Amino acid sequence: MHKEFEQVIINNQGRIRYIASRYCHAGEFDDLYQEILLQLWRSFESFTGTAKRETWVYKVALNTACTFVRSSIKHKEIKQSALHKVISDSQPSQENCQAEVLNNFMNSLNDTDASVMMMYLDGLSSEDCAEVTGISANAVRSRIKRIKNDFENQYIGE
């Protein structure tokens, strides 16, 4: 089981890191990342395989991150400005690479939309995204369409 768990973490490390960075202060990243890994380890044996492994990782990671945020708020350790990153209204310069443009756009989204978009970009189906987020598959598809339109309007123009 140890090797199988290790492989799951290796395959999903980027997802886990993104979720951890999205839901915490820079100084708390390691704590949240470790907490996500701990929760994945604790629930690894109970994974039944009824969902895709990636879907399960998203669900555990997002639930752990949300719990972490709620706990931090109760202890007054998070300030509103650190919870939601703000980007400038200006268009990205020509020198920005595609990854920077995408990162800036993702940072402008609320947490649910950013999670849906991240799963979409990872190739998860709308049904898988719905299972993780708790919203309907139709709502996921609507969000994706709206997010794509927002991206096009913000970065591509007419």
VMD Tcl script that draws the C-alpha trace (Angstrom):
set ca {
  {0.00 0.00 0.00}
  {2.87 2.37 0.79}
  {4.17 2.32 -2.82}
  {0.68 2.77 -4.24}
  {0.04 5.79 -1.98}
  {3.41 7.26 -2.89}
  {2.55 6.94 -6.60}
  {-0.81 8.68 -6.05}
  {0.99 11.59 -4.38}
  {3.58 11.80 -7.15}
  {0.86 11.76 -9.83}
  {-1.17 14.46 -8.06}
  {1.53 16.61 -6.51}
  {0.78 19.61 -8.74}
  {-2.92 19.51 -7.89}
  {-2.23 19.25 -4.18}
  {0.31 22.07 -4.25}
  {-2.05 24.34 -6.19}
  {-4.89 23.76 -3.77}
  {-2.63 24.31 -0.76}
  {-1.25 27.56 -2.21}
  {-4.74 28.81 -3.06}
  {-6.13 28.39 0.45}
  {-3.38 29.72 2.72}
  {-0.83 32.41 3.51}
  {2.58 31.83 1.99}
  {3.92 31.05 5.48}
  {1.27 28.38 6.03}
  {1.76 26.51 2.78}
  {3.86 23.71 4.28}
  {1.36 23.19 7.11}
  {-1.61 22.92 4.77}
  {0.28 20.77 2.28}
  {1.26 18.36 5.06}
  {-2.31 18.34 6.41}
  {-3.64 17.42 2.95}
  {-1.10 14.60 2.68}
  {-2.05 13.39 6.14}
  {-5.76 13.34 5.28}
  {-5.05 11.54 2.02}
  {-3.04 8.93 3.94}
  {-5.76 8.51 6.58}
  {-8.46 7.99 3.98}
  {-6.38 6.01 1.48}
  {-7.53 2.59 2.65}
  {-11.17 3.67 2.57}
  {-10.98 4.67 -1.11}
  {-13.45 2.32 -2.76}
  {-12.68 3.06 -6.38}
  {-16.22 4.18 -7.19}
  {-14.75 7.47 -8.39}
  {-11.55 8.23 -10.27}
  {-8.46 8.51 -8.11}
  {-7.98 12.14 -9.24}
  {-11.53 12.99 -8.20}
  {-10.92 11.50 -4.76}
  {-7.66 13.48 -4.39}
  {-9.44 16.73 -5.31}
  {-12.25 16.04 -2.88}
  {-9.96 15.23 0.05}
  {-7.62 18.13 -0.73}
  {-10.38 20.71 -1.13}
  {-12.22 19.54 1.99}
  {-8.99 19.64 3.99}
  {-8.19 23.12 2.67}
  {-11.66 24.40 3.53}
  {-11.38 22.97 7.04}
  {-7.96 24.59 7.37}
  {-9.37 27.97 6.35}
  {-12.32 27.69 8.74}
  {-9.95 26.77 11.55}
  {-7.62 29.65 10.71}
  {-10.50 32.11 10.62}
  {-11.64 30.94 14.05}
  {-8.15 31.67 15.33}
  {-8.07 35.00 13.45}
  {-4.90 34.06 11.58}
  {-6.16 34.85 8.09}
  {-6.86 38.32 6.85}
  {-9.29 38.85 3.99}
  {-6.61 40.27 1.70}
  {-4.56 37.07 1.97}
  {-7.53 34.75 1.44}
  {-8.30 36.09 -2.04}
  {-5.46 37.24 -4.24}
  {-6.10 40.37 -6.24}
  {-4.61 41.11 -9.62}
  {-4.38 44.43 -11.34}
  {-6.96 45.41 -13.92}
  {-4.34 45.92 -16.57}
  {-3.86 43.52 -19.44}
  {-0.76 41.30 -19.25}
  {2.27 42.55 -21.15}
  {3.52 40.84 -24.29}
  {6.41 39.37 -22.28}
  {4.09 37.33 -20.03}
  {4.20 33.66 -20.85}
  {1.03 31.62 -21.15}
  {1.52 30.14 -17.68}
  {1.66 33.61 -16.12}
  {-1.47 34.68 -17.97}
  {-3.31 31.56 -16.84}
  {-2.05 31.96 -13.26}
  {-3.20 35.60 -13.16}
  {-6.60 34.63 -14.50}
  {-6.96 31.71 -12.05}
  {-6.08 34.04 -9.17}
  {-8.88 36.37 -10.22}
  {-11.50 33.61 -9.87}
  {-13.35 32.72 -6.70}
  {-12.33 29.46 -5.05}
  {-15.13 27.35 -6.53}
  {-14.59 28.63 -10.07}
  {-10.82 28.19 -9.76}
  {-11.31 24.61 -8.53}
  {-13.73 23.82 -11.37}
  {-11.38 25.33 -13.94}
  {-8.37 23.48 -12.54}
  {-10.23 20.16 -12.76}
  {-11.46 21.01 -16.27}
  {-7.91 21.78 -17.41}
  {-6.82 18.48 -15.86}
  {-9.36 16.70 -18.07}
  {-11.89 15.70 -15.41}
  {-15.45 15.37 -16.67}
  {-18.18 17.73 -15.50}
  {-19.65 14.82 -13.54}
  {-16.34 14.30 -11.72}
  {-16.10 18.04 -11.01}
  {-19.66 18.00 -9.72}
  {-18.87 15.14 -7.37}
  {-15.94 17.06 -5.89}
  {-17.59 20.47 -5.60}
  {-21.09 19.36 -4.66}
  {-22.78 21.30 -7.45}
  {-24.64 19.75 -10.37}
  {-22.88 18.71 -13.57}
  {-25.02 21.24 -15.47}
  {-23.85 23.99 -13.10}
  {-20.25 22.90 -13.69}
  {-20.71 23.10 -17.46}
  {-22.31 26.55 -17.11}
  {-19.46 27.76 -14.93}
  {-16.88 26.47 -17.40}
  {-18.61 28.24 -20.26}
  {-18.81 31.49 -18.29}
  {-15.17 31.22 -17.18}
  {-14.04 30.62 -20.77}
  {-16.03 33.65 -21.92}
  {-14.54 35.78 -19.13}
  {-11.04 34.65 -20.11}
  {-11.67 35.42 -23.75}
  {-13.09 38.86 -22.96}
  {-10.29 39.70 -20.53}
  {-7.27 38.39 -22.43}
  {-8.18 37.88 -26.06}
  {-10.66 40.63 -26.83}
  {-12.51 41.00 -30.06}
}
mol new
graphics top color blue
foreach p $ca { graphics top sphere $p radius 0.5 }
foreach p [lrange $ca 0 end-1] q [lrange $ca 1 end] { graphics top cylinder $p $q radius 0.2 }
display resetview
